[in-house]
């Protein structure tokens, strides 16, 4: 017979009962009584054992019982500090305290806290949850997705680490929110697990130098491999394919020009007010060649916006339209050899 004692098993509510440590299960099998808080997720897995409900106020009684029998106390590690402090105070009050043994029942795996976010989102979207969250759709969440992305960029540019952590959390919320909505579909439903599985498979497939036997020792080799794999995956006919046209106009123009440069397609940009420029890499001439750095470029762009405002024009819309026209000219100029080349991206 095992000597009487009090065994405190701390667990993570994010880990299934089947993943408890061997030592924990040994004590659960040997226990004369198992004390578990009412809301603990392990209760259903221990239903065939001698269970009693327990709260902090019940710990002194458990200590007394542990002087006569084997008492196993199962507690969630998130609140284990309170239970440990209560037990310590109670044991000090006993002239002959029982043996206390602490056992780690389970540990959180990396990323386990993401499960908490999934649970919270489920609560918010379920009946009895939040009315505002419940009425949201993929379309209604788009402005928030963009806003959180921009705020994340701002935190990076400001070098504010605390803000970056917070903004990444807000951005992560958008991913989980969209996945929860996808899960509610009547047909072809998908969940956050499908989202995670998809990106995991993509990362493994596009990093054969890490997960397979492909050789790639430099960033340039990695990028070349990525492009070849992506070309095979997507089956794209043009370097312009896959560029999201909803990008802000400046980012869109830059992305299109980058794709054209990687594909080796030369389509000069020649507005009426400035000398021609080959955005694929040839040296500019004239006024544009005199740009000395980002400050001067920024001032030039700012000046162009001011000119647009003075003329009653929308600079963003005008540049977006020109970018789309540029993409069309690139498509027309592409050769069969260049048509499939794409840049590293999503």
C-alpha positions, 0 to 999 in steps of 0.5 A: 500500500502506498504511504499516505500523502498529498500529491499536487498534480499541475496540468495545462487545460490546453493539453488532453488527458492522454498527454499527461505525464506517466508519473501523473497517471501513476498517482491518479491510479494509486489515489484513494481520492482525487480532488479536482476543481469543478470546471477542470477539463480533466473531470470527464476523463477521470469520471471512473475514479473517486472524485471530489470537488475542491476549491481553495477553501477545501484545501485544509480538509484535504490536508487532513485526509492526506494524513490517512490516505493518498489524496491527489489534488489536480490543479490547473497551472494557471492558478497553481500558485494560489493553491500552492500558497494555500497548501503551504500555509495549511501544512505549516499549521499542522504539527505533523503535516502529511508528505506533500509531493508536487508532480508536473502533469503536463506542459504547454507546447509552443503555440498552445496559447493560440488555443485560448484565442480560438476558444474565446472567439468561439464564445464570442461568435456562439449564441449568448456571445457578443452581438457585434462579433456575431454579425460580422462577415468576411466583407465587414472585417476588411477595414479592420484587417487593413487598419491592423496591418497598417498599425503593425507596420507603424509599430515596426517603423517606430521601433516600438516593441511593446506596440508591435507585440500588441498590434500583432495580437490584433492582426492575429485576431483578424485571422482567427475571426475570419477562420471562425466565420469560415467554420460556420459555412453550411457547405465547404466549411473551413476552420483555423486548423485548415488555415494553419495546415495550408500555410504549414504545407506551403512553408514545407514545400517551398523550403526544400533546402530545409525539409528535403535534400535541395541545396540552397546556401544563399538567400539568392538560391533560396529565392530562385528555388521559391520562384520555381516551386511557386511557378509550378504550384500556381501555373501562372501565365504572366509575371503580373499574375497574382499581384493584388490590385487592391494594394495601395497605388505606390505599393502596387506600382512598385510590386508590378515593376519588381515582377517585370524586372524579375521576369526580364521584361523591359517596359519603360515608363515615360510620362510627358513631364519627365525623361523616360525611366526603365524600372527594370534596372537601367540607369535613369537620366535627367531630373530623375537621376538627380535624386539623392535619397529618400528625403528628396524622393519623398518631397517629389512625391509630396509635390506630385500629390500637391499638383494633383490636388491643385488640378482637382485630381485623385493622386491615388486613383491616377497612379492605380490606373497607370499601374494597371496600364503598365501591367497591361503593357508588360503582359503584351511585351512578355515572351513565353520564356519570361511569362512564367517568372514570378517573384517571391511572395505569398 
